[in-house]
Amino acid sequence: MQIPIVAGILLCANLAFAAPGTAMRRQRAAERLTERRVSRASNTLQHVDDEFTVATQNDTAHVEYSSNWAGAVLIGSGYKSVTGTIVVPTPKTPSGGSSSRQYSASAWVGIDGDTCDTAILQTGVDFTVQGSSVSFDAWYEWYPDYAYDFSGITISAGDTITMTVTATSKSAGTAVIQNVTTGKKVTHSFSGETDALCQTNAEWIVEDFSSGGSLVAFADFGTVQFTGASVNGGTGVSGATIIDIQQSGKVLTDCSTSGTSTVVCEYTS
């Protein structure tokens, strides 16, 4: 499998529920990034299951499986900006899950992290559910540094969120989250990063991230649809590799592309 972050260990998540704050996010992001780096070192191109091809609306997409990434990845060169817009889903406890357990997922756009493992520039939104309580966090990161929560922005289910990362060089760039529904926009600028981007991967991803050295319990996120998916302000998702999450022999997502600028991921379990 091309995605180098496919390895994951099954979950044991016993975090106390709260709207995940900066300290908690930094801790779990550090663990998540460590998990990714370890996985890349030991599981590059490892298949979770057989690959196959499916016909999409405009292309034949190559489908691969990962334990933690679902979505679409372009592999090429010169990727300097990636954008996508989602409507924030209402996460649910998966069928057969416990209302006392916390479940999470994350939707994000990024540059690198597949065939390039030196750095990832990414930004996105986490969604978490426990019982009848849900929470959302907007965040940014430049791997291998921690992920950080944006301040000054609130996100609710049903909000339209545009995510954009822009690399102004291989060691600098910006991460932008815009809540189109509320009109609020937040930006973080990076500069002088010691871990350089390759600018060879562009992605639109729903992730089952890691905490405590294992994957968190994956939330039933319903459907996440990235619209207006673009690279460098123009090129869309045509020719992207499709990734679906498979854990313990069970496929949990069904992702596809539609047209040249839409990526759709559905929770299927």
C-alpha positions as CSV (number, residue, x, y, z in Angstrom):
1,M,0.0,0.0,0.0
2,Q,1.4,3.4,-0.9
3,I,0.2,5.2,2.1
4,P,3.0,5.0,4.6
5,I,0.9,5.4,7.7
6,V,-1.1,2.3,7.4
7,A,0.1,0.6,10.5
8,G,-2.0,1.1,13.6
9,I,-2.7,-0.7,16.8
10,L,-6.3,-1.3,17.8
11,L,-7.8,1.1,20.3
12,C,-8.0,1.3,24.0
13,A,-9.3,4.8,24.5
14,N,-10.4,5.7,28.0
15,L,-10.1,9.5,27.9
16,A,-12.5,11.4,30.1
17,F,-14.9,13.3,27.9
18,A,-14.5,17.0,27.5
19,A,-14.2,19.4,24.6
20,P,-10.6,18.4,23.8
21,G,-8.5,21.4,24.8
22,T,-5.1,22.5,23.7
23,A,-3.2,20.4,26.3
24,M,-5.1,17.2,25.4
25,R,-4.8,17.9,21.7
26,R,-1.0,18.5,21.9
27,Q,-0.6,15.2,23.9
28,R,-2.7,13.1,21.5
29,A,-1.3,14.9,18.4
30,A,2.3,14.2,19.6
31,E,1.3,10.5,20.0
32,R,-0.4,10.5,16.7
33,L,2.6,12.0,14.9
34,T,4.9,9.5,16.6
35,E,2.6,6.7,15.5
36,R,2.8,8.0,11.9
37,R,6.6,8.3,12.0
38,V,7.0,4.8,13.4
39,S,4.6,3.4,10.8
40,R,6.4,5.0,7.9
41,A,9.7,3.6,9.1
42,S,8.4,0.0,9.4
43,N,5.4,-0.2,7.1
44,T,6.1,1.7,3.9
45,L,3.9,0.3,1.1
46,Q,2.4,-2.4,3.3
47,H,-1.0,-3.5,2.2
48,V,-3.8,-3.8,4.7
49,D,-5.8,-5.8,2.1
50,D,-5.8,-6.4,-1.6
51,E,-5.9,-3.3,-3.8
52,F,-8.4,-3.1,-6.6
53,T,-9.7,-0.5,-9.0
54,V,-13.2,1.0,-9.2
55,A,-14.8,3.2,-11.8
56,T,-15.5,6.7,-10.6
57,Q,-17.5,9.3,-12.5
58,N,-14.6,10.5,-14.6
59,D,-11.7,8.2,-13.8
60,T,-10.7,4.8,-12.8
61,A,-9.3,5.2,-9.3
62,H,-6.8,2.9,-7.6
63,V,-8.2,1.9,-4.2
64,E,-6.0,1.0,-1.3
65,Y,-6.6,0.3,2.4
66,S,-5.2,1.9,5.5
67,S,-5.9,1.4,9.2
68,N,-6.3,5.1,9.8
69,W,-6.6,7.2,6.6
70,A,-9.6,7.4,4.3
71,G,-10.0,9.8,1.4
72,A,-8.0,10.8,-1.7
73,V,-4.3,11.3,-2.2
74,L,-2.6,12.9,-5.3
75,I,1.0,11.9,-5.9
76,G,3.0,14.2,-8.1
77,S,5.2,17.3,-7.7
78,G,4.9,21.0,-7.1
79,Y,1.9,20.9,-4.7
80,K,1.9,24.3,-3.0
81,S,-1.7,24.8,-2.0
82,V,-4.6,22.4,-1.1
83,T,-8.1,23.4,-0.4
84,G,-11.4,21.6,0.5
85,T,-14.7,22.5,2.0
86,I,-16.9,20.3,4.2
87,V,-20.1,20.4,6.1
88,V,-19.3,19.4,9.6
89,P,-21.1,16.1,10.4
90,T,-22.7,15.1,13.6
91,P,-20.6,12.2,15.0
92,K,-22.5,9.2,16.4
93,T,-21.6,6.2,18.5
94,P,-21.0,3.3,16.1
95,S,-23.5,0.5,15.9
96,G,-22.8,-1.8,18.8
97,G,-20.7,0.8,20.6
98,S,-21.1,2.1,24.2
99,S,-22.6,5.4,25.1
100,S,-20.0,5.7,27.9
101,R,-17.1,5.5,25.5
102,Q,-15.6,8.4,23.5
103,Y,-15.4,8.1,19.7
104,S,-13.6,10.6,17.4
105,A,-12.6,11.2,13.8
106,S,-10.9,14.0,12.0
107,A,-11.3,15.6,8.5
108,W,-8.4,17.6,7.1
109,V,-6.5,18.7,4.0
110,G,-2.7,18.5,3.7
111,I,0.5,18.5,1.7
112,D,2.8,15.5,2.0
113,G,2.7,12.5,4.4
114,D,2.4,9.7,1.8
115,T,5.5,9.2,-0.4
116,C,7.2,12.1,1.5
117,D,7.6,11.6,5.2
118,T,9.9,14.5,6.1
119,A,7.0,16.9,6.9
120,I,3.3,17.3,6.6
121,L,1.5,20.7,6.4
122,Q,-2.1,20.1,7.4
123,T,-5.2,21.6,9.0
124,G,-8.6,20.3,9.8
125,V,-11.5,19.6,12.2
126,D,-11.9,16.9,14.9
127,F,-15.3,15.6,15.8
128,T,-15.9,13.7,19.0
129,V,-18.9,12.1,20.6
130,Q,-19.7,10.5,23.9
131,G,-23.2,9.6,24.6
132,S,-25.3,12.6,23.7
133,S,-22.4,15.1,23.9
134,V,-20.5,16.2,20.8
135,S,-17.5,18.5,20.4
136,F,-15.4,19.9,17.6
137,D,-11.9,21.3,17.4
138,A,-10.2,23.2,14.6
139,W,-6.4,22.6,14.4
140,Y,-3.2,23.1,12.4
141,E,0.2,21.4,12.3
142,W,3.5,21.1,10.6
143,Y,4.7,17.6,11.2
144,P,6.8,16.5,13.1
145,D,5.9,19.3,15.5
146,Y,2.7,19.0,17.5
147,A,-0.8,19.9,16.4
148,Y,-2.3,23.0,18.0
149,D,-5.9,24.1,18.4
150,F,-7.0,27.3,16.7
151,S,-8.4,29.8,19.2
152,G,-11.1,32.3,18.4
153,I,-13.3,30.1,16.3
154,T,-16.2,27.9,17.2
155,I,-17.5,25.0,15.1
156,S,-20.9,23.3,15.2
157,A,-22.5,20.4,13.4
158,G,-23.8,21.6,10.1
159,D,-21.3,24.5,9.7
160,T,-19.6,24.8,6.3
161,I,-15.9,24.8,6.8
162,T,-13.2,25.7,4.2
163,M,-9.7,24.3,5.0
164,T,-6.6,25.5,3.1
165,V,-2.9,24.9,3.5
166,T,-0.4,26.9,1.5
167,A,3.3,26.2,1.3
168,T,5.1,29.5,0.5
169,S,8.4,27.5,0.5
170,K,9.4,24.0,1.6
171,S,9.9,25.4,5.1
172,A,7.1,28.0,5.4
173,G,3.4,28.3,4.8
174,T,0.0,29.0,6.2
175,A,-3.0,27.0,7.5
176,V,-6.4,28.6,7.3
177,I,-9.8,27.5,8.6
178,Q,-12.8,29.5,7.6
179,N,-16.2,28.9,9.1
180,V,-18.3,30.1,6.1
181,T,-21.5,29.7,8.2
182,T,-20.4,32.2,10.9
183,G,-18.0,34.3,8.8
184,K,-15.1,33.6,11.2
185,K,-11.6,32.9,9.7
186,V,-8.4,31.9,11.5
187,T,-4.9,31.7,10.1
188,H,-1.6,30.3,11.4
189,S,1.7,31.1,9.7
190,F,4.7,28.8,9.7
191,S,8.3,29.9,9.0
192,G,11.8,28.5,9.2
193,E,10.6,24.9,9.7
194,T,13.6,22.6,9.9
195,D,11.7,19.6,8.5
196,A,11.1,20.4,4.9
197,L,8.2,19.6,2.7
198,C,8.7,17.7,-0.6
199,Q,5.4,19.1,-2.1
200,T,4.8,15.7,-3.8
201,N,1.5,14.7,-2.0
202,A,-1.9,16.5,-1.8
203,E,-4.6,14.9,0.3
204,W,-8.2,15.2,1.5
205,I,-8.5,12.8,4.5
206,V,-10.9,11.5,7.1
207,E,-8.6,10.0,9.8
208,D,-8.9,7.7,12.7
209,F,-6.0,9.3,14.7
210,S,-4.0,7.8,17.5
211,S,-3.8,8.5,21.2
212,G,-2.0,6.7,23.9
213,G,-0.1,4.6,21.3
214,S,-3.2,3.2,19.7
215,L,-6.0,4.3,17.4
216,V,-8.9,6.1,19.1
217,A,-12.3,4.6,18.8
218,F,-13.5,5.6,15.4
219,A,-16.7,7.7,15.4
220,D,-19.6,7.0,13.0
221,F,-19.1,10.3,11.1
222,G,-21.9,9.6,8.6
223,T,-20.7,11.3,5.4
224,V,-17.9,13.8,4.9
225,Q,-17.8,15.4,1.5
226,F,-14.9,17.6,0.4
227,T,-16.2,20.0,-2.2
228,G,-14.2,22.6,-4.1
229,A,-11.2,20.3,-3.7
230,S,-8.3,21.9,-5.5
231,V,-4.5,21.9,-5.8
232,N,-2.6,25.1,-6.6
233,G,-5.8,26.9,-7.2
234,G,-6.9,24.8,-10.1
235,T,-6.1,21.1,-10.5
236,G,-8.6,18.9,-8.7
237,V,-8.7,15.3,-7.6
238,S,-8.6,13.5,-11.0
239,G,-6.2,10.6,-10.8
240,A,-6.1,10.5,-7.1
241,T,-5.6,7.3,-5.2
242,I,-8.6,6.4,-3.1
243,I,-8.0,5.2,0.4
244,D,-10.4,3.4,2.7
245,I,-10.0,2.4,6.3
246,Q,-9.9,-1.3,7.2
247,Q,-9.5,-2.5,10.7
248,S,-9.6,-6.1,11.9
249,G,-10.6,-7.3,8.5
250,K,-13.6,-4.9,8.3
251,V,-13.9,-2.0,5.9
252,L,-15.2,1.0,7.8
253,T,-15.4,3.6,5.0
254,D,-16.4,4.0,1.4
255,C,-14.6,6.9,-0.3
256,S,-14.8,8.0,-3.9
257,T,-14.3,11.0,-6.1
258,S,-17.0,12.8,-8.1
259,G,-16.1,15.0,-11.0
260,T,-12.8,16.8,-10.7
261,S,-13.3,18.6,-7.3
262,T,-15.3,16.4,-4.9
263,V,-14.2,13.6,-2.5
264,V,-16.9,11.7,-0.6
265,C,-16.3,9.5,2.3
266,E,-19.1,7.5,4.0
267,Y,-18.9,5.5,7.3
268,T,-20.1,2.1,6.4
269,S,-19.9,-0.2,9.4
